[in-house]
Amino acid sequence: MSTKSGLPHLPSTVRYAHRVKEFCERVGISRSHFYELVKQDKIRTVTLGGRRLIPDSERARLLGEVA
C-alpha cells in the first residue's frame, strides 16, 4: 500500500533499529556482552538524539556469523 507521496506505508510495528535493551533481548545476550562486541567492532551502532541504536541488519549479520 502506498501513501499519497508514493512512498510505501509501513505498519507501525516494523522497526529498523533497536535500542540496546531490545537488541540484547532479541539476540539473547547480556548488555555487558553487547558492549564487549561493540568494543571488538563486531556490532555497529548509530547514535541519534542521544540514543544508541542498532540497525536490524546488524542483528542479521551477527547471527549469520555465528551460524
Secondary structure, DSSP 8 states (H G I E B T S, - for coil): -B-TTS-B---TT--SEEEHHHHHHHHT--HHHHHHHHHTTSS--EEETTEEEEEHHHHHHHHHHH-
